[in-house]
Amino acid sequence: MIRYNHLNKFEIFLIVIAIYPGSFDPITLGHLDIIERGSRLFGIVIVAVLRNPNKTPLFTVQQRLEQISLSTQHLPNVEVDSFDGLTVGYAKMRGAQALLRGLRAISDFEVELQMAHTNKTLSTQIETVFLATSNEYSFLSSSVVREVARFGGSVDHLVPSHVALDIYQCYAQNHPVSNPIKTEVI
């Protein structure tokens, strides 16, 4: 909890810190929608990349941190960090009062509600706040982006432009896919 004394010694403002945890592999425009809207609701939003050794991500944690930092540089109250272990433990360590989560569909709600209840058993001081995804991103997930790119489709409308370039470079180097639309005439 961060407290700022503004203007006079009798006014104390409480800055609410929210953690927006996830893998962000890659960050999508749907993630950015939640981050931007969350940054208007909370004093500080920490976008926290979970380091999960059980997954094989497309991008390293460092690459994801850089992608998110560049994507959120226009938001002065957004920080980017990484963690491992329990989200609630990380939230306590950072002095956060809220976990920010996005909901796309009913199926998300069921899983997210279970996580929220579990987190509440671990810390009664941390609240989970759900934001409904904007309509235009209701279908969007990082796995959808990876799947589209893996088969040679455009992801320019799904992720920030610098992330799209990273994705195209990654798949061109690591996962070559023949694209029948792009043919060379000799």
C-alpha positions as CSV (number, residue, x, y, z in Angstrom):
1,M,0.0,0.0,0.0
2,I,1.4,3.3,-1.0
3,R,0.2,6.5,0.6
4,Y,0.9,10.0,-0.8
5,N,0.5,13.1,1.2
6,H,-0.8,15.8,-1.2
7,L,-1.2,19.5,-0.7
8,N,-1.5,19.5,3.1
9,K,-0.6,17.2,5.9
10,F,-4.3,16.3,6.6
11,E,-5.1,14.9,3.1
12,I,-4.0,11.3,2.6
13,F,-4.6,9.6,-0.7
14,L,-4.6,5.8,-1.1
15,I,-3.1,4.4,-4.3
16,V,-4.6,1.1,-5.1
17,I,-2.2,-1.3,-6.8
18,A,-3.6,-4.0,-9.1
19,I,-1.7,-7.0,-10.5
20,Y,-2.6,-8.2,-14.0
21,P,-1.0,-11.6,-14.1
22,G,-0.6,-13.8,-17.2
23,S,1.7,-15.5,-19.6
24,F,1.2,-12.8,-22.4
25,D,2.7,-15.1,-25.0
26,P,2.2,-12.9,-26.9
27,I,0.5,-9.8,-25.6
28,T,-2.7,-9.1,-27.6
29,L,-4.9,-6.1,-28.3
30,G,-7.4,-7.8,-25.9
31,H,-4.7,-7.7,-23.1
32,L,-4.0,-4.1,-23.9
33,D,-7.7,-3.2,-23.7
34,I,-7.8,-4.6,-20.2
35,I,-4.6,-2.9,-19.2
36,E,-5.7,0.5,-20.5
37,R,-9.1,0.3,-18.9
38,G,-7.5,-1.0,-15.6
39,S,-5.1,1.9,-15.6
40,R,-8.1,4.2,-15.4
41,L,-9.5,2.4,-12.4
42,F,-6.3,1.7,-10.4
43,G,-3.5,4.0,-9.2
44,I,-0.9,1.4,-10.4
45,V,-1.3,-1.6,-12.6
46,I,1.5,-4.1,-12.6
47,V,1.5,-6.4,-15.7
48,A,3.1,-9.5,-14.3
49,V,4.5,-12.2,-16.6
50,L,4.3,-15.6,-14.9
51,R,7.5,-17.6,-15.4
52,N,6.1,-21.2,-15.9
53,P,8.8,-23.8,-16.4
54,N,6.1,-26.4,-17.4
55,K,5.3,-24.5,-20.6
56,T,7.2,-24.0,-23.8
57,P,6.5,-20.4,-24.8
58,L,7.0,-18.8,-28.2
59,F,8.9,-15.9,-26.5
60,T,11.2,-15.8,-23.6
61,V,10.2,-13.9,-20.4
62,Q,12.6,-11.1,-21.3
63,Q,11.1,-10.7,-24.8
64,R,7.6,-10.6,-23.4
65,L,8.6,-8.0,-20.8
66,E,10.1,-5.9,-23.6
67,Q,7.0,-6.3,-25.8
68,I,4.6,-5.4,-23.0
69,S,6.8,-2.4,-21.9
70,L,6.8,-1.0,-25.5
71,S,3.0,-1.6,-25.8
72,T,2.2,0.2,-22.5
73,Q,4.8,3.0,-22.6
74,H,1.9,5.5,-23.1
75,L,0.4,4.6,-19.7
76,P,2.4,6.3,-16.9
77,N,0.9,4.2,-14.1
78,V,1.6,0.8,-15.7
79,E,4.7,-1.3,-14.6
80,V,5.9,-4.5,-16.1
81,D,7.5,-7.3,-14.1
82,S,7.8,-11.1,-14.0
83,F,7.3,-13.6,-11.2
84,D,7.1,-17.2,-10.4
85,G,5.1,-19.0,-7.7
86,L,1.7,-18.1,-6.5
87,T,0.1,-14.9,-7.8
88,V,-1.2,-14.0,-4.4
89,G,2.3,-14.3,-2.9
90,Y,3.6,-11.9,-5.6
91,A,0.7,-9.5,-5.0
92,K,1.5,-9.4,-1.3
93,M,5.1,-8.8,-2.0
94,R,4.2,-5.8,-4.2
95,G,1.7,-4.4,-1.8
96,A,-1.2,-4.9,-4.2
97,Q,-4.8,-4.9,-3.1
98,A,-6.4,-6.3,-6.3
99,L,-5.9,-8.9,-9.0
100,L,-7.2,-7.7,-12.4
101,R,-8.6,-10.4,-14.7
102,G,-10.3,-10.2,-18.1
103,L,-13.4,-12.2,-19.0
104,R,-14.2,-13.1,-22.6
105,A,-16.9,-15.7,-22.3
106,I,-18.9,-17.8,-19.8
107,S,-16.2,-20.5,-20.0
108,D,-13.6,-17.9,-18.7
109,F,-15.9,-17.0,-15.9
110,E,-16.1,-20.5,-14.5
111,V,-12.3,-20.9,-14.4
112,E,-11.7,-17.4,-13.2
113,L,-14.2,-17.6,-10.4
114,Q,-12.6,-20.8,-9.2
115,M,-9.2,-19.1,-9.2
116,A,-10.6,-16.0,-7.4
117,H,-12.2,-18.2,-4.7
118,T,-8.9,-20.1,-4.3
119,N,-6.9,-16.9,-4.1
120,K,-9.3,-15.5,-1.5
121,T,-8.6,-18.6,0.7
122,L,-4.9,-17.7,0.4
123,S,-5.3,-14.0,1.2
124,T,-8.5,-12.3,2.4
125,Q,-6.8,-8.9,1.8
126,I,-6.6,-9.2,-2.0
127,E,-9.7,-8.8,-4.2
128,T,-10.1,-10.1,-7.7
129,V,-11.7,-7.6,-10.1
130,F,-13.1,-8.8,-13.4
131,L,-13.4,-6.6,-16.5
132,A,-15.5,-7.9,-19.4
133,T,-13.5,-7.9,-22.6
134,S,-14.6,-5.4,-25.2
135,N,-16.7,-7.0,-27.9
136,E,-14.1,-6.7,-30.6
137,Y,-11.7,-8.8,-28.6
138,S,-14.1,-11.4,-27.2
139,F,-12.6,-14.2,-29.4
140,L,-9.0,-13.2,-28.9
141,S,-6.4,-15.2,-27.0
142,S,-2.6,-15.6,-27.3
143,S,-3.1,-19.2,-28.4
144,V,-5.4,-18.0,-31.3
145,V,-2.6,-15.5,-32.3
146,R,0.0,-18.2,-32.3
147,E,-2.1,-20.6,-34.3
148,V,-3.0,-18.1,-37.0
149,A,0.7,-17.1,-37.3
150,R,1.9,-20.7,-37.3
151,F,-0.2,-21.4,-40.4
152,G,0.9,-18.2,-42.2
153,G,-2.0,-15.9,-41.4
154,S,-1.9,-12.2,-40.6
155,V,-1.9,-11.2,-37.0
156,D,-1.5,-7.5,-37.6
157,H,-5.1,-6.8,-36.4
158,L,-4.7,-9.0,-33.2
159,V,-1.5,-7.7,-31.6
160,P,0.6,-4.4,-31.5
161,S,2.6,-3.9,-34.7
162,H,6.0,-4.5,-33.0
163,V,4.7,-7.8,-31.6
164,A,3.4,-8.8,-35.0
165,L,6.9,-8.3,-36.4
166,D,8.4,-10.4,-33.6
167,I,5.9,-13.2,-34.3
168,Y,6.5,-13.2,-38.0
169,Q,10.3,-13.3,-37.4
170,C,9.9,-16.1,-34.9
171,Y,7.9,-18.3,-37.2
172,A,10.0,-17.5,-40.2
173,Q,13.1,-18.7,-38.3
174,N,11.8,-21.4,-36.1
175,H,8.6,-22.7,-37.8
176,P,8.8,-22.2,-41.6
177,V,5.4,-22.6,-43.2
178,S,4.9,-22.6,-46.9
179,N,2.4,-19.9,-47.9
180,P,0.7,-20.8,-51.2
181,I,-0.3,-17.2,-51.7
182,K,3.2,-15.9,-51.9
183,T,4.8,-17.5,-54.9
184,E,7.8,-16.3,-56.9
185,V,7.5,-16.0,-60.6
186,I,10.7,-16.7,-62.6
